[in-house]
Amino acid sequence: MAEALRVGIAGLGTVGASVARVLTEKATELTRQCGRPITVAAASARDRNRDRGVDLSAAQWFDDPVELARTADIDVFIELIGGDDGPALASVKAALEAGRHVVTANKALLSKHGVALAEIAESRGVLLNYEAAVAGGIPIIKTMREAMAGNNVSRVFGILNGTCNYILTRMEAEGLSFDDCLRDAQHLGYAEADPTFDIEGHDTAHKLSILTSLAFGCKISADNIYMEGISNISQADIRAAGELGYRIKLLGVALQTETGIEQRVHPTMVPTSSVIAQVHGVTNAVAVETDILGELLLSGPGAGGNATASAVVGDIADIAKSRPGFQHGPVFGRPARELKPYKKAQMRSHAGGYFIRLTVHDRVGVFAAVAKRMADNEISLESIVQHGVNAEGDGSKTVILVTHETTEAAVRKAVEGVTKDGHLIDKPQVIRIERAG
């Protein structure tokens, strides 16, 4: 049997402790599957004496993760520190430069420094694995990087944040407000005390930028993502979507267009009959559309200690199965030095159009004025519904419009026109309708 693969884990929080526990408890099974033992040879964390539910007494301890990354006593460096700079970046860079394989779950680090780190890994002939960085336990990275050779991807989209999906699921199922659902998510540990990173789309954007690079062979460009969160989604939107046969999801979408690559994160209406509309709670799902395979959708646990640990252990096992002299594939599916510069496309029209909810004054001529503003901007309407006087007693009515395929610019211009006409009582709501399998 081959010599043991020695791993060093930096960061022993929920995920790091789970990884150490799985490697210990599943040691016999992993040895049989990989053809060699995997041992936790070293570790690093802020508190050495904290009880993490796993015996690490045999592991060499390092107070400095960079020192751990450079030691010759490990073969693989596991980065579970977090953050896009600081110790996470310094230690991963040190490990790669020292010729150590690296496994990370750090999407923020990869979205900012992934290409540069990939260049180091490929020049040193070592692996940089990151399955756990996107969609938790779903093997989307391996699928796109290794199992789709020859396929040209036209679009990748998905539910990439469990916190947002949990909130939207509860809002629909129980008629609760966004604020009430957010408080529950925080109480259950699905959302942080400061939930901005999740609910405003930043977490989804980081993950989407990595998928975009894999899908289209371009450099990662997390700063070129149109982004909206879900904090402005109301029960009125949830109810209207249901009446029209749609469900609201926060999606990350990347697609190849004639003018470049479009990346966007925003609340989206998807048909309730679509597969992705059936993804509830903290579950994630990723769909990939290709010329050969057609559409592939993977769904599963997107977060949590066990789901993320499973993905990390899977990456470690892949390294354990490789042998000296084996030529490793490129980190992002193509050699890092050959990744194309990211070319941003303008926000374009997309199949299904837009949902527009307007709260307007209850007076003669408003309905016709709204329709005229749409026509002036060459927006074809699939439907327009005027509800009765709202229960709030403020003299308002709700107008719901669903457009055919049109452009973002046209919709925004039309809505601005309605606003300038003085017909609106409340801020208008615009939600894209996405074609989904």
Helices and strands as residue ranges (DSSP letters): E 5-10, H 14-25, H 27-34, E 38-44, E 60-61, H 65-70, E 76-79, H 86-97, E 101-104, H 107-124, E 128-129, G 131-133, H 140-146, E 153-159, H 162-174, H 178-187, H 196-199, H 202-216, E 226-227, H 235-243, E 246-257, E 260-271, G 276-278, E 283-290, E 294-301, H 305-321, G 336-338, E 354-361, H 366-376, E 381-389, E 396-403, H 408-420, E 429-433
